[in-house]
């Protein structure tokens, strides 16, 4: 699979998943791989999807952390009042 965000037989396009859905699917993949009840070729496919899910979750989490930091701090790095998340 050359583009890790492409949809495949195991689920929808990774980029379209919410953080919660991506984490849930990643947990499911980890459980399947740990059980060892899938064929080698399928293990490789779901491992690749798991990697894509992990990267997607990291990206979403980083974006959320950056938005929260903007809300909490002013330009001098001192606490500031709260403003709507959409105002960032």
Biopython code that builds the backbone (N, CA, C, O; Angstrom):
import numpy as np
from Bio.PDB.StructureBuilder import StructureBuilder

atoms = [
    (1, "UNK", "N", (0.858, -1.169, 0.000)),
    (1, "UNK", "CA", (0.000, 0.000, 0.000)),
    (1, "UNK", "C", (0.897, 1.223, 0.000)),
    (1, "UNK", "O", (1.608, 1.453, 0.978)),
    (2, "UNK", "N", (0.890, 1.996, -1.035)),
    (2, "UNK", "CA", (1.774, 3.136, -1.152)),
    (2, "UNK", "C", (1.266, 4.351, -0.398)),
    (2, "UNK", "O", (2.075, 5.083, 0.171)),
    (3, "UNK", "N", (-0.019, 4.597, -0.368)),
    (3, "UNK", "CA", (-0.596, 5.716, 0.368)),
    (3, "UNK", "C", (-1.306, 5.171, 1.587)),
    (3, "UNK", "O", (-2.360, 4.547, 1.465)),
    (4, "UNK", "N", (-0.735, 5.400, 2.775)),
    (4, "UNK", "CA", (-1.277, 4.796, 3.984)),
    (4, "UNK", "C", (-2.640, 5.354, 4.370)),
    (4, "UNK", "O", (-3.282, 4.798, 5.261)),
    (5, "UNK", "N", (-3.109, 6.427, 3.740)),
    (5, "UNK", "CA", (-4.420, 6.967, 4.056)),
    (5, "UNK", "C", (-5.507, 6.423, 3.131)),
    (5, "UNK", "O", (-6.674, 6.788, 3.273)),
    (6, "UNK", "N", (-5.142, 5.559, 2.191)),
    (6, "UNK", "CA", (-6.136, 4.994, 1.285)),
    (6, "UNK", "C", (-7.045, 4.032, 2.026)),
    (6, "UNK", "O", (-6.594, 3.321, 2.923)),
    (7, "UNK", "N", (-8.344, 4.000, 1.655)),
    (7, "UNK", "CA", (-9.209, 3.015, 2.273)),
    (7, "UNK", "C", (-8.817, 1.622, 1.805)),
    (7, "UNK", "O", (-8.289, 1.456, 0.706)),
    (8, "UNK", "N", (-9.073, 0.632, 2.635)),
    (8, "UNK", "CA", (-8.850, -0.741, 2.215)),
    (8, "UNK", "C", (-9.952, -1.605, 2.774)),
    (8, "UNK", "O", (-10.931, -1.087, 3.312)),
    (9, "UNK", "N", (-9.817, -2.892, 2.661)),
    (9, "UNK", "CA", (-10.872, -3.805, 3.077)),
    (9, "UNK", "C", (-11.154, -3.729, 4.573)),
    (9, "UNK", "O", (-12.228, -4.133, 5.018)),
    (10, "UNK", "N", (-10.200, -3.215, 5.360)),
    (10, "UNK", "CA", (-10.393, -3.212, 6.810)),
    (10, "UNK", "C", (-11.083, -1.963, 7.344)),
    (10, "UNK", "O", (-11.307, -1.870, 8.551)),
    (11, "UNK", "N", (-11.428, -0.997, 6.492)),
    (11, "UNK", "CA", (-12.143, 0.151, 7.021)),
    (11, "UNK", "C", (-12.107, 1.359, 6.110)),
    (11, "UNK", "O", (-11.544, 1.314, 5.016)),
    (12, "UNK", "N", (-12.724, 2.458, 6.582)),
    (12, "UNK", "CA", (-12.790, 3.686, 5.793)),
    (12, "UNK", "C", (-11.436, 4.381, 5.728)),
    (12, "UNK", "O", (-10.491, 3.987, 6.411)),
    (13, "UNK", "N", (-11.354, 5.408, 4.909)),
    (13, "UNK", "CA", (-10.131, 6.192, 4.771)),
    (13, "UNK", "C", (-9.718, 6.738, 6.137)),
    (13, "UNK", "O", (-10.533, 7.313, 6.859)),
    (14, "UNK", "N", (-8.469, 6.555, 6.473)),
    (14, "UNK", "CA", (-7.955, 6.950, 7.786)),
    (14, "UNK", "C", (-8.176, 8.435, 8.043)),
    (14, "UNK", "O", (-8.598, 8.814, 9.136)),
    (15, "UNK", "N", (-7.900, 9.271, 7.066)),
    (15, "UNK", "CA", (-8.009, 10.719, 7.244)),
    (15, "UNK", "C", (-9.429, 11.173, 7.585)),
    (15, "UNK", "O", (-9.608, 12.267, 8.120)),
    (16, "UNK", "N", (-10.429, 10.365, 7.290)),
    (16, "UNK", "CA", (-11.812, 10.762, 7.565)),
    (16, "UNK", "C", (-12.268, 10.365, 8.968)),
    (16, "UNK", "O", (-13.373, 10.723, 9.377)),
    (17, "UNK", "N", (-11.444, 9.638, 9.706)),
    (17, "UNK", "CA", (-11.836, 9.155, 11.028)),
    (17, "UNK", "C", (-11.624, 10.200, 12.112)),
    (17, "UNK", "O", (-10.665, 10.971, 12.068)),
    (18, "UNK", "N", (-12.529, 10.218, 13.088)),
    (18, "UNK", "CA", (-12.326, 11.056, 14.260)),
    (18, "UNK", "C", (-11.226, 10.420, 15.107)),
    (18, "UNK", "O", (-10.868, 9.260, 14.900)),
    (19, "UNK", "N", (-10.704, 11.168, 16.041)),
    (19, "UNK", "CA", (-9.659, 10.652, 16.926)),
    (19, "UNK", "C", (-10.147, 9.407, 17.661)),
    (19, "UNK", "O", (-9.437, 8.405, 17.748)),
    (20, "UNK", "N", (-11.363, 9.483, 18.186)),
    (20, "UNK", "CA", (-11.909, 8.377, 18.971)),
    (20, "UNK", "C", (-12.074, 7.108, 18.140)),
    (20, "UNK", "O", (-11.750, 6.014, 18.600)),
    (21, "UNK", "N", (-12.579, 7.257, 16.915)),
    (21, "UNK", "CA", (-12.763, 6.092, 16.047)),
    (21, "UNK", "C", (-11.422, 5.512, 15.617)),
    (21, "UNK", "O", (-11.265, 4.294, 15.535)),
    (22, "UNK", "N", (-10.453, 6.387, 15.342)),
    (22, "UNK", "CA", (-9.134, 5.911, 14.944)),
    (22, "UNK", "C", (-8.462, 5.148, 16.081)),
    (22, "UNK", "O", (-7.842, 4.110, 15.849)),
    (23, "UNK", "N", (-8.580, 5.650, 17.303)),
    (23, "UNK", "CA", (-7.996, 4.965, 18.456)),
    (23, "UNK", "C", (-8.675, 3.613, 18.663)),
    (23, "UNK", "O", (-8.003, 2.614, 18.921)),
    (24, "UNK", "N", (-9.988, 3.576, 18.553)),
    (24, "UNK", "CA", (-10.706, 2.319, 18.730)),
    (24, "UNK", "C", (-10.273, 1.281, 17.692)),
    (24, "UNK", "O", (-10.068, 0.113, 18.022)),
    (25, "UNK", "N", (-10.138, 1.712, 16.447)),
    (25, "UNK", "CA", (-9.703, 0.780, 15.409)),
    (25, "UNK", "C", (-8.263, 0.339, 15.641)),
    (25, "UNK", "O", (-7.926, -0.826, 15.430)),
    (26, "UNK", "N", (-7.424, 1.259, 16.071)),
    (26, "UNK", "CA", (-6.027, 0.921, 16.358)),
    (26, "UNK", "C", (-5.947, -0.101, 17.493)),
    (26, "UNK", "O", (-5.160, -1.046, 17.422)),
    (27, "UNK", "N", (-6.748, 0.082, 18.527)),
    (27, "UNK", "CA", (-6.780, -0.889, 19.625)),
    (27, "UNK", "C", (-7.227, -2.265, 19.139)),
    (27, "UNK", "O", (-6.700, -3.286, 19.581)),
    (28, "UNK", "N", (-8.185, -2.289, 18.244)),
    (28, "UNK", "CA", (-8.663, -3.546, 17.675)),
    (28, "UNK", "C", (-7.561, -4.240, 16.874)),
    (28, "UNK", "O", (-7.392, -5.457, 16.958)),
    (29, "UNK", "N", (-6.821, -3.460, 16.105)),
    (29, "UNK", "CA", (-5.719, -4.018, 15.316)),
    (29, "UNK", "C", (-4.646, -4.596, 16.232)),
    (29, "UNK", "O", (-4.146, -5.695, 15.992)),
    (30, "UNK", "N", (-4.295, -3.861, 17.272)),
    (30, "UNK", "CA", (-3.278, -4.339, 18.217)),
    (30, "UNK", "C", (-3.727, -5.655, 18.846)),
    (30, "UNK", "O", (-2.933, -6.588, 18.968)),
    (31, "UNK", "N", (-4.995, -5.734, 19.245)),
    (31, "UNK", "CA", (-5.508, -6.967, 19.854)),
    (31, "UNK", "C", (-5.429, -8.136, 18.877)),
    (31, "UNK", "O", (-5.044, -9.240, 19.261)),
    (32, "UNK", "N", (-5.792, -7.899, 17.619)),
    (32, "UNK", "CA", (-5.722, -8.975, 16.610)),
    (32, "UNK", "C", (-4.295, -9.437, 16.393)),
    (32, "UNK", "O", (-4.034, -10.637, 16.308)),
    (33, "UNK", "N", (-3.375, -8.498, 16.305)),
    (33, "UNK", "CA", (-1.977, -8.864, 16.088)),
    (33, "UNK", "C", (-1.406, -9.599, 17.302)),
    (33, "UNK", "O", (-0.631, -10.543, 17.151)),
    (34, "UNK", "N", (-1.789, -9.167, 18.497)),
    (34, "UNK", "CA", (-1.299, -9.835, 19.706)),
    (34, "UNK", "C", (-1.829, -11.262, 19.826)),
    (34, "UNK", "O", (-1.125, -12.151, 20.305)),
    (35, "UNK", "N", (-3.076, -11.481, 19.388)),
    (35, "UNK", "CA", (-3.653, -12.832, 19.427)),
    (35, "UNK", "C", (-2.960, -13.755, 18.436)),
    (35, "UNK", "O", (-2.858, -14.961, 18.664)),
    (36, "UNK", "N", (-2.484, -13.185, 17.336)),
    (36, "UNK", "CA", (-1.790, -13.968, 16.333)),
    (36, "UNK", "C", (-2.692, -14.874, 15.527)),
    (36, "UNK", "O", (-2.240, -15.891, 15.002)),
    (37, "UNK", "N", (-3.970, -14.520, 15.418)),
    (37, "UNK", "CA", (-4.916, -15.376, 14.702)),
    (37, "UNK", "C", (-5.190, -14.925, 13.275)),
    (37, "UNK", "O", (-6.221, -15.272, 12.699)),
    (38, "UNK", "N", (-4.267, -14.149, 12.700)),
    (38, "UNK", "CA", (-4.425, -13.724, 11.304)),
    (38, "UNK", "C", (-3.228, -14.208, 10.493)),
    (38, "UNK", "O", (-2.127, -14.368, 11.019)),
    (39, "UNK", "N", (-3.461, -14.434, 9.224)),
    (39, "UNK", "CA", (-2.397, -14.893, 8.328)),
    (39, "UNK", "C", (-1.328, -13.812, 8.189)),
    (39, "UNK", "O", (-1.591, -12.632, 8.422)),
    (40, "UNK", "N", (-0.137, -14.222, 7.811)),
    (40, "UNK", "CA", (0.988, -13.294, 7.708)),
    (40, "UNK", "C", (0.691, -12.133, 6.764)),
    (40, "UNK", "O", (0.933, -10.979, 7.118)),
    (41, "UNK", "N", (0.170, -12.415, 5.566)),
    (41, "UNK", "CA", (-0.093, -11.330, 4.618)),
    (41, "UNK", "C", (-1.134, -10.358, 5.156)),
    (41, "UNK", "O", (-1.020, -9.150, 4.952)),
    (42, "UNK", "N", (-2.143, -10.877, 5.837)),
    (42, "UNK", "CA", (-3.157, -10.004, 6.430)),
    (42, "UNK", "C", (-2.565, -9.230, 7.614)),
    (42, "UNK", "O", (-2.919, -8.072, 7.833)),
    (43, "UNK", "N", (-1.679, -9.857, 8.366)),
    (43, "UNK", "CA", (-1.009, -9.178, 9.476)),
    (43, "UNK", "C", (-0.246, -7.964, 8.981)),
    (43, "UNK", "O", (-0.276, -6.904, 9.606)),
    (44, "UNK", "N", (0.441, -8.124, 7.855)),
    (44, "UNK", "CA", (1.199, -7.011, 7.284)),
    (44, "UNK", "C", (0.257, -5.887, 6.873)),
    (44, "UNK", "O", (0.540, -4.717, 7.130)),
    (45, "UNK", "N", (-0.858, -6.230, 6.238)),
    (45, "UNK", "CA", (-1.836, -5.207, 5.813)),
    (45, "UNK", "C", (-2.409, -4.453, 7.000)),
    (45, "UNK", "O", (-2.479, -3.224, 6.980)),
    (46, "UNK", "N", (-2.821, -5.180, 8.039)),
    (46, "UNK", "CA", (-3.429, -4.477, 9.170)),
    (46, "UNK", "C", (-2.381, -3.727, 9.983)),
    (46, "UNK", "O", (-2.698, -2.712, 10.604)),
    (47, "UNK", "N", (-1.146, -4.206, 9.991)),
    (47, "UNK", "CA", (-0.067, -3.470, 10.645)),
    (47, "UNK", "C", (0.141, -2.123, 9.940)),
    (47, "UNK", "O", (0.294, -1.094, 10.597)),
    (48, "UNK", "N", (0.146, -2.136, 8.605)),
    (48, "UNK", "CA", (0.306, -0.899, 7.839)),
    (48, "UNK", "C", (-0.844, 0.071, 8.130)),
    (48, "UNK", "O", (-0.630, 1.276, 8.269)),
    (49, "UNK", "N", (-2.053, -0.464, 8.218)),
    (49, "UNK", "CA", (-3.191, 0.396, 8.553)),
    (49, "UNK", "C", (-3.031, 0.949, 9.972)),
    (49, "UNK", "O", (-3.337, 2.112, 10.235)),
    (50, "UNK", "N", (-2.555, 0.107, 10.867)),
    (50, "UNK", "CA", (-2.304, 0.560, 12.228)),
    (50, "UNK", "C", (-1.304, 1.700, 12.282)),
    (50, "UNK", "O", (-1.482, 2.651, 13.042)),
    (51, "UNK", "N", (-0.257, 1.608, 11.480)),
    (51, "UNK", "CA", (0.731, 2.688, 11.406)),
    (51, "UNK", "C", (0.076, 3.981, 10.920)),
    (51, "UNK", "O", (0.335, 5.056, 11.460)),
    (52, "UNK", "N", (-0.773, 3.870, 9.899)),
    (52, "UNK", "CA", (-1.471, 5.051, 9.374)),
    (52, "UNK", "C", (-2.406, 5.631, 10.439)),
    (52, "UNK", "O", (-2.497, 6.849, 10.590)),
    (53, "UNK", "N", (-3.092, 4.768, 11.167)),
    (53, "UNK", "CA", (-3.987, 5.222, 12.234)),
    (53, "UNK", "C", (-3.200, 5.926, 13.338)),
    (53, "UNK", "O", (-3.633, 6.959, 13.850)),
    (54, "UNK", "N", (-2.063, 5.379, 13.699)),
    (54, "UNK", "CA", (-1.208, 5.974, 14.735)),
    (54, "UNK", "C", (-0.771, 7.377, 14.321)),
    (54, "UNK", "O", (-0.850, 8.313, 15.116)),
    (55, "UNK", "N", (-0.313, 7.525, 13.089)),
    (55, "UNK", "CA", (0.119, 8.832, 12.593)),
    (55, "UNK", "C", (-1.042, 9.823, 12.574)),
    (55, "UNK", "O", (-0.878, 10.991, 12.928)),
    (56, "UNK", "N", (-2.218, 9.345, 12.158)),
    (56, "UNK", "CA", (-3.403, 10.204, 12.121)),
    (56, "UNK", "C", (-3.765, 10.676, 13.526)),
    (56, "UNK", "O", (-4.070, 11.851, 13.730)),
    (57, "UNK", "N", (-3.731, 9.767, 14.487)),
    (57, "UNK", "CA", (-4.036, 10.126, 15.877)),
    (57, "UNK", "C", (-3.023, 11.134, 16.415)),
    (57, "UNK", "O", (-3.403, 12.089, 17.093)),
    (58, "UNK", "N", (-1.748, 10.932, 16.122)),
    (58, "UNK", "CA", (-0.713, 11.867, 16.566)),
    (58, "UNK", "C", (-0.947, 13.252, 15.980)),
    (58, "UNK", "O", (-0.782, 14.255, 16.676)),
    (59, "UNK", "N", (-1.327, 13.318, 14.711)),
    (59, "UNK", "CA", (-1.594, 14.596, 14.055)),
    (59, "UNK", "C", (-2.783, 15.306, 14.704)),
    (59, "UNK", "O", (-2.719, 16.502, 14.989)),
    (60, "UNK", "N", (-3.872, 14.556, 14.934)),
    (60, "UNK", "CA", (-5.055, 15.148, 15.556)),
    (60, "UNK", "C", (-4.766, 15.611, 16.978)),
    (60, "UNK", "O", (-5.220, 16.679, 17.388)),
    (61, "UNK", "N", (-4.018, 14.819, 17.726)),
    (61, "UNK", "CA", (-3.685, 15.167, 19.102)),
    (61, "UNK", "C", (-2.794, 16.408, 19.147)),
    (61, "UNK", "O", (-2.998, 17.291, 19.980)),
    (62, "UNK", "N", (-1.831, 16.472, 18.274)),
    (62, "UNK", "CA", (-0.942, 17.636, 18.208)),
    (62, "UNK", "C", (-1.727, 18.902, 17.868)),
    (62, "UNK", "O", (-1.497, 19.956, 18.462)),
    (63, "UNK", "N", (-2.643, 18.799, 16.923)),
    (63, "UNK", "CA", (-3.464, 19.950, 16.545)),
    (63, "UNK", "C", (-4.323, 20.420, 17.723)),
    (63, "UNK", "O", (-4.477, 21.621, 17.944)),
    (64, "UNK", "N", (-4.875, 19.473, 18.469)),
    (64, "UNK", "CA", (-5.696, 19.825, 19.627)),
    (64, "UNK", "C", (-4.843, 20.498, 20.694)),
    (64, "UNK", "O", (-5.265, 21.488, 21.292)),
    (65, "UNK", "N", (-3.644, 19.968, 20.938)),
    (65, "UNK", "CA", (-2.753, 20.573, 21.926)),
    (65, "UNK", "C", (-2.372, 21.991, 21.523)),
    (65, "UNK", "O", (-2.324, 22.880, 22.373)),
    (66, "UNK", "N", (-2.104, 22.214, 20.253)),
    (66, "UNK", "CA", (-1.748, 23.553, 19.781)),
    (66, "UNK", "C", (-2.899, 24.530, 19.952)),
    (66, "UNK", "O", (-2.678, 25.689, 20.302)),
    (67, "UNK", "N", (-4.095, 24.089, 19.718)),
    (67, "UNK", "CA", (-5.264, 24.963, 19.883)),
    (67, "UNK", "C", (-5.451, 25.329, 21.340)),
    (67, "UNK", "O", (-5.777, 26.475, 21.646)),
    (68, "UNK", "N", (-5.255, 24.400, 22.234)),
    (68, "UNK", "CA", (-5.411, 24.662, 23.661)),
    (68, "UNK", "C", (-4.334, 25.634, 24.134)),
    (68, "UNK", "O", (-4.633, 26.539, 24.915)),
    (69, "UNK", "N", (-3.104, 25.474, 23.688)),
    (69, "UNK", "CA", (-2.025, 26.376, 24.078)),
    (69, "UNK", "C", (-2.319, 27.803, 23.636)),
    (69, "UNK", "O", (-2.007, 28.747, 24.361)),
    (70, "UNK", "N", (-2.910, 27.974, 22.466)),
    (70, "UNK", "CA", (-3.235, 29.305, 21.982)),
    (70, "UNK", "C", (-4.290, 29.952, 22.870)),
    (70, "UNK", "O", (-4.264, 31.165, 23.081)),
    (71, "UNK", "N", (-5.189, 29.180, 23.375)),
    (71, "UNK", "CA", (-6.244, 29.711, 24.226)),
    (71, "UNK", "C", (-5.680, 30.143, 25.571)),
    (71, "UNK", "O", (-6.098, 31.168, 26.110)),
    (72, "UNK", "N", (-4.763, 29.404, 26.111)),
    (72, "UNK", "CA", (-4.251, 29.658, 27.456)),
    (72, "UNK", "C", (-3.225, 30.783, 27.537)),
    (72, "UNK", "O", (-3.140, 31.452, 28.567)),
    (73, "UNK", "N", (-2.454, 31.010, 26.495)),
    (73, "UNK", "CA", (-1.323, 31.921, 26.582)),
    (73, "UNK", "C", (-1.442, 33.109, 25.653)),
    (73, "UNK", "O", (-1.988, 33.010, 24.555)),
    (74, "UNK", "N", (-0.909, 34.261, 26.125)),
    (74, "UNK", "CA", (-0.807, 35.406, 25.231)),
    (74, "UNK", "C", (0.569, 35.370, 24.569)),
    (74, "UNK", "O", (1.312, 34.405, 24.743)),
    (75, "UNK", "N", (0.911, 36.404, 23.818)),
    (75, "UNK", "CA", (2.184, 36.403, 23.084)),
    (75, "UNK", "C", (3.398, 36.375, 24.006)),
    (75, "UNK", "O", (4.461, 35.893, 23.617)),
    (76, "UNK", "N", (3.248, 36.881, 25.208)),
    (76, "UNK", "CA", (4.359, 36.884, 26.158)),
    (76, "UNK", "C", (4.451, 35.565, 26.911)),
    (76, "UNK", "O", (5.360, 35.374, 27.719)),
    (77, "UNK", "N", (3.518, 34.655, 26.655)),
    (77, "UNK", "CA", (3.523, 33.367, 27.330)),
    (77, "UNK", "C", (2.826, 33.398, 28.673)),
    (77, "UNK", "O", (2.914, 32.441, 29.443)),
    (78, "UNK", "N", (2.132, 34.494, 28.962)),
    (78, "UNK", "CA", (1.416, 34.611, 30.234)),
    (78, "UNK", "C", (-0.034, 34.173, 30.046)),
    (78, "UNK", "O", (-0.591, 34.319, 28.958)),
    (79, "UNK", "N", (-0.644, 33.641, 31.094)),
    (79, "UNK", "CA", (-2.061, 33.225, 30.992)),
    (79, "UNK", "C", (-2.932, 34.372, 30.509)),
    (79, "UNK", "O", (-2.762, 35.526, 30.902)),
    (80, "UNK", "N", (-3.861, 34.015, 29.650)),
    (80, "UNK", "CA", (-4.762, 34.974, 29.033)),
    (80, "UNK", "C", (-6.174, 34.484, 29.271)),
    (80, "UNK", "O", (-6.366, 33.345, 29.696)),
    (81, "UNK", "N", (-7.134, 35.293, 29.016)),
    (81, "UNK", "CA", (-8.517, 34.869, 29.130)),
    (81, "UNK", "C", (-8.838, 33.770, 28.139)),
    (81, "UNK", "O", (-8.023, 33.428, 27.282)),
    (82, "UNK", "N", (-10.016, 33.230, 28.265)),
    (82, "UNK", "CA", (-10.442, 32.148, 27.388)),
    (82, "UNK", "C", (-11.188, 32.741, 26.210)),
    (82, "UNK", "O", (-12.007, 33.649, 26.356)),
    (83, "UNK", "N", (-10.881, 32.198, 25.023)),
    (83, "UNK", "CA", (-11.609, 32.598, 23.821)),
    (83, "UNK", "C", (-12.084, 31.325, 23.128)),
    (83, "UNK", "O", (-11.509, 30.260, 23.355)),
    (84, "UNK", "N", (-13.109, 31.404, 22.295)),
    (84, "UNK", "CA", (-13.640, 30.216, 21.635)),
    (84, "UNK", "C", (-12.582, 29.493, 20.825)),
    (84, "UNK", "O", (-11.700, 30.119, 20.238)),
    (85, "UNK", "N", (-12.673, 28.169, 20.797)),
    (85, "UNK", "CA", (-11.728, 27.379, 20.030)),
    (85, "UNK", "C", (-11.740, 27.750, 18.558)),
    (85, "UNK", "O", (-10.699, 27.722, 17.901)),
    (86, "UNK", "N", (-12.910, 28.096, 18.035)),
    (86, "UNK", "CA", (-13.029, 28.441, 16.622)),
    (86, "UNK", "C", (-12.403, 29.783, 16.305)),
    (86, "UNK", "O", (-12.214, 30.106, 15.132)),
    (87, "UNK", "N", (-12.082, 30.563, 17.300)),
    (87, "UNK", "CA", (-11.491, 31.879, 17.089)),
    (87, "UNK", "C", (-10.003, 31.820, 16.832)),
    (87, "UNK", "O", (-9.375, 32.846, 16.570)),
    (88, "UNK", "N", (-9.433, 30.634, 16.903)),
    (88, "UNK", "CA", (-7.975, 30.506, 16.732)),
    (88, "UNK", "C", (-7.555, 30.677, 15.302)),
    (88, "UNK", "O", (-6.366, 30.599, 14.993)),
]
sb = StructureBuilder()
sb.init_structure("model")
sb.init_model(0)
sb.init_chain("A")
sb.init_seg("    ")
for serial, (resi, resn, name, xyz) in enumerate(atoms, 1):
    if name == "N":
        sb.init_residue(resn, " ", resi, " ")
    sb.init_atom(name, np.array(xyz, "f"), 0.0, 1.0, " ", f" {name:<3s}", serial, name[0])
structure = sb.get_structure()
